[in-house]
């Protein structure tokens, strides 16, 4: 069995979030920033450690705001780096998101609104129920652990793509899939030949 099922994005229960997901709310700038480049963008940082990712997003626009949602404070060294990169920080709590004709509005506590062409987010991801039910060993950040042949801890079950790597993307997943399929084919062929089946 070759698992190529990806991961499940865990979307927060924030008004407007699901409605905008995939149209003005994106996860990957390498996949979606080209279409909104040089426009006012935002990034809802999940925590102080994740706020650093804004520096990479800054390459796509000169008008970028990091929203902390009022849930954490940036450490001074990171706040200095964001200031050096000319990235604004908004620390007010977010109460919701609303679709606009040319993007979206971030609704903030106290009634303020900040309009952006698009927002980038990094929601938590979990394994699919299928992967969880199979009982394969998980490594850091709950990614499926595989050996050098892409075989999981359960003999005969292989994995490829987003479910087992931090590097997400169609090309990476396809390369892993090809390598895993090659290893799986060799294992099956060896088993069949030694069993006298072929």
N, C-alpha and C positions, 0 to 999 in steps of 0.2 A: 504494500500500500504506500502510495506517495501522497503525503499531505501538502496541498498547495492552497490552503483555505484563507490565508491572510489573518488579520486580527479584527476585532470588533472595537470600534470607537465608542467610548462611553461619553455621551453628550450630556452636559449639565442641564439641570432643570431651570434654565434661564429663559424668561419670556422672549420669544422671537428667534432664539438660537436655532432650533430645528428648522424653522421656516426659511432661514437664510443659508443653512448648511449646503455648500456646493454651488451657491449662486453668488453670494457676496461674503461668505464666511468660508475660509479655506485653511487647509492644514499645511500644504507644501508650497513654498514659493517657487521651487524648481519646476513644479507642475502648473502653477496658476498665476504666478506674479507677472509673467510677460504681458498678459492681457490687461493688467492694471498698473503697469509700470509708470513711473513718473506722476502718479496720482496720490492724493492724500490716503495713506494707509494707516491701519492700527494693528496692534498686537495685544491680545489679552494674555498676559504672562500667567502661567499656572502657579508660580512661586518665585522666590528670589533667585534661585539657581537657574530657573528657566528663562528669566528675564534677559540673561546674557545673549540668548538667541536673536534678540532684536538687532544686534550688530550685523548679523548676516542678512537680515531682512532689509537693513538700511541701504544695501547695494541697489535696491529696486526703486527707491524714492528718496527725495530730500525732505519729504513731509511725513514723518513717522511719529506716532504716539504709542507709547507703551502704557497699557491700562493695567494697574495692579488690582483693581476692584476693591481696594481698601483692605485686602486680606494679608498683606505683608509689607514690610519696609525694605527698600533696597539698601544693601550694605554700602557704606561710603565709597569704597573703591569702584564698585560697579556703577553707582550713580555718577561718579566722575567720568568713567568710560563712556557712558551714554551721553553725558553732556558734551564730551569731546567729539563724539560722533554726531552731534546735533540732533539727538533723539529726545523728544519731549516725553515727560512722564506725567500721567494723571493718576493720582492715588485715591480718587473718590470711589465709593462703592458703585457698582453697576447694577441697575435695577431691571434692565431689559435691553433689547435690540429691536429696531423697527426698520422695515424696508422703506427705502426712499426711491424716487424716480431715477436717481443717478448713484445708487449705492445703498447706504444704510445710515442710521443714526444710533449712536451709543447713548442710552438713557442712563443718567447718573442720579444719585441721591440728591435731593433738593430740587429736582426738576430740570437740571441742566441737560443739554444735549450736545453731542459732538458728532458732526457729520464726517463720514469717511467714504471713500470709494469702495473699500473692502477691508475686512479684518482677517488676520491670521490667528490661528489658535493651535494649541497642541493638547488635545484632550487625552486623557488616559486611554490606554488600549488593553484589552484582555483577550485571552485565547477564546476560540469558539467553544460552544458546548461539546462538540465532537472531540476536539483535542483534549479538553478537560476530562471527558469520559474515558478516553483511551489510556490515561494514566502515564503518559510519557513524562520523563524528567524535564523540569523547567530550569533554566539558568537565570542569569541576572535579568531583572525587569520582566520576569515571567515569559521569556522567550524560550521556545523549544530548543533543548540542547541536542546537538547532533555530533557525530564523530566526523573524521576526515572523509568518510564516504556518504555523509548526509543521513546516516542511519540514526534513529533515535534510541533511547534506552530500551525500547520494546523491539526485540528482534523482528525483522521483516517490515517494520514501519519506518519509512523515510520521510524527511520533511525538506521543503524548499520555499524560499521567498520570505515575505514579510513576517511570517510567524516565527522565524528563527534568526532574524538579524535586525540590527538597528538601522541598516542602510536600506530604506524602502525605495521602491521604484520598479517599473515594469522591466527594464533591461536587467537589473540585478536579479530580480525574481526569475526571469527567463534563463539567465546564466546558471543560477542555482538549480533550477528545474532540469536543465540539460545535464548538469553534472550528477545530480541525484538519479536521474533516469538511467544514465550510463552505469552508475554503480549498482543500481537495482537490476538492470539487465544482466550484468556480469554475475551477480549473486544468484539470480534465477537460473541462468544458463549453467553455471557450475553445479547447482543443486540437481538440475534435470539430467545433466550428463553423468554425474556420479551415481544417480539413482537408476541409470540405464533407460530412462524415458526417451531420450533422444540420442 
